[in-house]
Each structure stands twice: as C-alpha cells, then as structure tokens.
Amino acid sequence: MVTLRVLHDATGEAIGTARLDFSHTFTKTTVLSNKFLMEAGSANTLLHDDIALTVKMSEKLALSVGYGITDNTHPPPTLKKLDTVATVNLVFAF
C-alpha cells in the first residue's frame, strides 16, 4: 500500500549498480539465499539486502522466512534512512 508519494526533480547524474546473489543448499529441502543490491551515485547510496531460509514441506509447498534491510544515505525528508522488514511466506510450486 502506498501511503505517500514524494516527487523530486531529476538530477541527471550517473549511478553505478551492483548485485550479488548467494545461495547455499544445506539439504534437498533446505536452502539459504541472500540477495544484495547497491546503487551509488555522487549524492546518494542505496543498499538493500534480503536473506531467506526456505524449507520444502512437500514437492509443491515450502515455508520461507526472511529478513530485509534497506539503507539510503539521503532519503526524501518523509522517509527513514534505515528500513527493515521480516517476512514469513508459504511458497507454492507449479
């Protein structure tokens, strides 16, 4: 749900983007994954990291728990510099 939208003028500066994806399979049914994203420019840097543990309960169903962190060095005035989210997901495979 979007509660507030903040519009800003475009600056036209170049940014660099880097992404790292890591996954480790502990067993046939248990996987740890981590996805890290960085976007950096001269005025701002955005870091985002998601880590999740997924456990298959059957061939079609899995349970996943995760934690995400977003850090923005210069967010708009109404937003926080650091944001976190915890998730629990039921995953269905087709």
N, C-alpha and C positions, 0 to 999 in steps of 0.2 A: 504494500500500500504506500503510495506517495503522499506525504503529508505537507511537503513544502518544496517548491522548485525555485532554485536561485539561478538567475541568468546573469552571465558576465560577458564582457566584450572579449573577443578572440584576441590573443596576443601575437599569434603568428610565429612563435618560437618553435624550434625543432626539439623533439624529445627522443630519448632512447628507451627502448623496451627490451626487457629480458625476462625469460620464463624458464623455470626449472620444474620438471615433473619427476617425482621419485615414487617407486612402488616396490614393496617387498612382500613376497608371498611366504608367510610362515608355514602354512599347511595348505591342503587342497581347498579348505573352506575359509581361511582367514588371510586377509590382505590389509596391509597398512599402506596408505598413499599420502603423499604430500605434494601440494602444488604451490609454487612460489612465483609471484609476478612483481616486477619492478618497472615503474615508468618514471623516468627522471628527466627534468629539464633544468634550465638555469634558475628558475624561480620556484620550483616545486618538485617534490619527490613523493610518489605514491608507492607504498609497499603493501602487498596483500599475500597472506599465507593461509592455506587451508590444509588441515591434517584430518584424516578419517581412518577409522578402523571398520572394516566390513567383514561380517561373518555370515556365510551361507547357512541357511537353515534347511534348505532343500534345493532341488535343481532350479526351481522357479523363484524362491523367496530368499532374501538376505536382510539382515539388520545392519545398519550403518550408524555409527556415532561419530560426530566431527566437531572440530573447533576451528574458527576462522578469526584472523586478526587483520585489520586494515589500519595502516598508519599513513597519514597525509601530513606533510610538513607545513603546508599553508592552506588549510581548508577554508571554504567560504565562512563568513562570520557566524552563521547559524548552525554550523556542523562541528562535531568534536574532532580533535586531532587523532584520537585513537578510538577505534570501534571494534568490538568483539561480538561473536555470535557462536552459540553452541547449538548443535542440531542432533536430532535422532530421526532416522529415516527408515522406512520399510521399502525395500527395493524389490520390484517385480521384474523378472526377465522374460522376454517373449520368446 
